[in-house]
Amino acid sequence: AILLRSKVPDPSGRLGKHTYLHPSLVSGALFTEAINGHAGAPQSVYSDQFVWPDGSDIGYKLEAAPVHPVLMATKLTGSGQQHAALMQQFNQLQVTIALLRDGFHPQSQGGGVMLDSQQQPVLDYPLTDYLWQGARRALLSMAELQFAAGARQVLPIHHDARLYNSWREAKVAINNLPMQKYRQTVASAHVMGGCNMSVDPAKGVVNQQGRHHQLHNLSIFDGSILPTSLGANPQLTIYGMTWLNCQRLLSELAKA
């Protein structure tokens, strides 16, 4: 948004474009024993089984998500007594999330950031049929995993879903859920891209060192320079990339 407001040169036309989010699906599961998803190190268990599928289907990473009262209350579907009953089983709830690996297919080119009339950033992120197909497969994978782990009931986080008592029941139901906005909940915690790096000024905003192609005194060191999503939490990638490019910049400035 700062670059858009500043009207910096953008001959590639890619400023704000190809913004990736790891669109995420959520599945809750109730166990007989206490899971205590609020305790211990968060998201320390994950699976890459579905990140690189055969063919052109979108991949997704599975993670065991932390469960805290406010997060649980705002993400669970339903209302009134149904919602209260789920909240009362807080310690028995396990949550799995699936991060869709966007940016690797013609129907998954991310979104675009633009400015509204108040000069505030607005993101337009198309949810294509390709993404919806991945969302359904992710919900199926998570439900199967949770029942295999011993869950007594599974709740895909979708406004038309309910608690299912077996993998067979959940499989039929998930395959019939409408995959569309305002029905299927899609979350995101990872914003990547929008100022993508490329050695070619016609294909990127910055070079591989994070230096702006047109403004030589401008460097960008954050997740916005990623050319695609990662299919994994980007924290360590951003740390490492920023450290490396900072060292390069310091070396260049020392020679000036």
C-alpha positions in Angstrom: 0.0 0.0 0.0 2.9 2.4 0.7 4.3 1.9 -2.8 0.9 2.3 -4.4 0.2 5.5 -2.5 3.7 6.8 -3.4 3.0 6.0 -7.1 6.4 4.4 -7.5 7.3 3.3 -11.1 5.7 0.0 -12.0 6.6 -0.9 -15.6 6.1 -4.6 -14.9 2.5 -4.0 -13.8 3.1 -6.5 -11.0 2.9 -4.2 -7.9 0.2 -5.5 -5.7 -0.4 -8.4 -8.0 0.1 -12.1 -7.3 -0.6 -11.8 -3.6 -0.8 -15.2 -2.0 -2.6 -16.2 1.2 -2.4 -20.0 1.7 -6.2 -20.2 1.8 -6.9 -22.4 4.8 -9.6 -24.9 5.7 -10.5 -26.0 9.2 -11.8 -29.2 10.6 -12.7 -29.8 14.3 -12.8 -33.2 16.0 -14.2 -34.2 19.4 -12.4 -36.9 21.3 -13.4 -38.8 24.4 -10.1 -38.1 26.1 -8.9 -34.5 26.8 -6.8 -33.1 24.0 -6.0 -29.8 25.7 -5.2 -28.1 22.4 -4.4 -24.9 24.3 -1.4 -26.4 26.0 2.2 -26.9 24.9 4.0 -25.8 21.8 1.5 -24.7 19.1 1.5 -26.3 15.6 4.4 -28.6 16.3 2.7 -31.5 14.4 2.2 -31.3 10.6 2.1 -33.5 7.5 3.4 -32.8 4.0 1.7 -35.9 2.6 -0.6 -33.8 0.3 1.7 -30.8 -0.5 2.9 -32.1 -3.9 0.1 -34.4 -5.4 0.4 -36.2 -8.7 -1.1 -34.2 -11.6 -2.1 -30.6 -11.4 -4.4 -30.7 -8.4 -3.6 -28.0 -5.7 -1.5 -29.3 -2.8 -2.1 -28.5 0.9 -0.2 -28.8 4.1 -1.9 -30.3 7.2 -1.2 -28.8 10.6 -2.5 -29.5 14.1 -3.6 -26.0 15.2 -3.6 -24.5 18.7 -7.1 -24.1 20.3 -7.7 -21.0 22.5 -11.2 -19.9 23.7 -11.5 -16.7 21.6 -10.1 -18.5 18.5 -12.5 -21.4 19.0 -15.5 -19.2 19.7 -15.1 -17.2 16.5 -14.2 -20.0 14.1 -16.8 -22.6 15.1 -20.0 -22.6 13.0 -23.5 -22.6 14.5 -25.0 -20.5 17.2 -27.0 -20.6 20.4 -27.2 -24.0 22.2 -25.2 -25.8 19.5 -22.3 -23.4 19.8 -22.5 -23.4 23.6 -22.4 -27.2 23.6 -19.2 -27.3 21.5 -17.6 -24.6 23.7 -18.3 -26.8 26.8 -16.2 -29.5 25.2 -13.2 -27.2 24.8 -10.7 -29.6 26.2 -11.9 -32.5 24.0 -11.6 -30.5 20.8 -8.8 -31.1 18.3 -8.4 -28.8 15.3 -6.6 -29.6 12.0 -6.0 -27.0 9.3 -5.1 -27.3 5.7 -3.0 -24.6 3.9 -3.7 -24.6 0.2 -0.4 -24.1 -1.8 -1.6 -21.3 -4.1 0.4 -19.8 -7.0 1.4 -22.9 -9.0 -1.5 -23.2 -11.5 -3.2 -20.9 -14.1 -6.3 -20.9 -11.9 -4.4 -20.0 -8.8 -2.6 -16.8 -9.5 -3.3 -15.1 -6.1 -5.0 -11.8 -5.6 -4.4 -8.1 -6.2 -4.0 -5.3 -3.7 -5.4 -1.9 -4.7 -6.3 1.4 -3.0 -9.9 2.4 -2.3 -11.2 6.0 -2.3 -9.7 6.6 1.1 -6.3 5.3 0.0 -6.6 2.2 2.1 -5.5 -1.2 0.8 -8.2 -3.6 -0.5 -7.4 -7.2 -1.6 -9.3 -8.9 -4.4 -8.6 -12.6 -4.2 -10.6 -14.8 -6.6 -11.7 -18.1 -5.2 -11.7 -20.3 -8.4 -13.2 -23.7 -9.0 -9.6 -25.0 -8.8 -9.3 -23.7 -5.3 -12.7 -25.0 -4.2 -11.8 -28.5 -5.5 -8.7 -28.4 -3.3 -10.8 -27.2 -0.4 -13.1 -30.2 -0.6 -10.2 -32.6 -0.9 -8.6 -31.0 2.1 -11.7 -31.4 4.2 -11.9 -35.0 3.2 -8.3 -35.6 4.2 -8.7 -33.9 7.5 -11.8 -35.8 8.4 -10.3 -39.2 7.5 -7.2 -38.4 9.5 -9.2 -37.3 12.6 -11.4 -40.4 12.6 -8.3 -42.6 12.1 -6.8 -40.9 15.2 -9.8 -41.9 17.3 -12.2 -39.0 17.0 -15.7 -39.8 18.0 -17.2 -36.9 15.9 -15.8 -34.6 13.2 -17.1 -31.1 12.3 -15.8 -29.6 9.0 -15.9 -25.8 9.5 -18.6 -25.1 6.8 -21.9 -23.3 7.4 -23.9 -26.3 6.1 -21.9 -29.0 8.0 -22.7 -30.7 11.3 -21.1 -33.1 13.6 -20.5 -36.5 11.8 -20.2 -39.8 13.7 -18.1 -41.8 11.2 -15.7 -41.4 8.3 -18.3 -43.0 6.0 -20.9 -40.4 7.0 -18.5 -37.5 6.8 -17.2 -38.5 3.4 -20.7 -38.5 1.9 -21.6 -35.2 3.5 -18.4 -33.4 2.6 -18.7 -34.5 -1.1 -22.1 -32.8 -1.1 -21.3 -29.6 0.7 -21.6 -26.5 -1.6 -18.1 -25.1 -2.1 -18.9 -21.3 -2.4 -18.2 -18.1 -0.6 -20.3 -17.3 2.5 -20.9 -21.1 3.0 -17.4 -22.5 3.2 -15.2 -20.8 5.7 -11.7 -19.9 4.4 -9.1 -18.4 6.6 -5.5 -17.1 6.2 -2.6 -16.2 8.3 0.2 -15.9 5.7 0.4 -13.0 3.3 3.0 -13.4 0.6 3.8 -11.7 -2.7 2.6 -8.4 -4.1 6.2 -7.1 -4.7 7.6 -10.3 -6.3 11.3 -10.7 -7.0 12.7 -11.5 -10.4 16.0 -11.0 -12.2 13.9 -9.7 -15.1 12.5 -6.1 -14.4 9.7 -7.0 -16.8 8.6 -9.8 -14.5 9.1 -8.5 -11.0 9.2 -5.4 -8.7 12.5 -6.2 -7.0 15.6 -8.3 -7.9 16.7 -11.4 -6.0 18.5 -9.1 -3.4 15.2 -7.3 -2.7 16.4 -4.1 -4.4 13.7 -2.2 -6.4 14.4 -2.4 -10.1 13.6 1.3 -10.7 14.3 3.0 -7.3 17.9 2.1 -6.5 17.8 3.4 -2.9 14.8 1.2 -2.1 15.1 -2.3 -0.7 12.2 -4.5 0.4 12.9 -7.3 2.9 9.7 -9.1 3.8 7.3 -11.8 2.6 5.9 -9.5 -0.2 8.9 -10.3 -2.4 8.1 -14.1 -2.6 7.1 -15.0 -6.2 4.7 -17.7 -5.1 3.3 -19.1 -1.8 5.5 -21.6 0.0 3.2 -24.4 1.0 4.7 -24.0 4.5 4.6 -21.4 7.2 6.9 -18.6 5.8 8.4 -17.4 9.1 11.8 -19.0 8.8 12.0 -18.3 5.1 11.4 -14.6 5.7 13.9 -14.6 8.5 16.6 -16.2 6.4 15.9 -14.2 3.3 15.9 -10.9 5.2 19.2 -11.8 7.0 20.9 -12.7 3.7 19.7 -9.6 1.8 20.6 -7.3 4.8 24.1 -8.7 4.7 24.4 -8.0 1.0 23.0 -4.5 1.4 25.4 -3.7 4.3 28.3 -5.0 2.2 27.3 -2.8 -0.8 26.8 0.3 1.4 30.2 -0.3 3.1 31.9 -0.1 -0.4 30.0 3.2 -1.3 
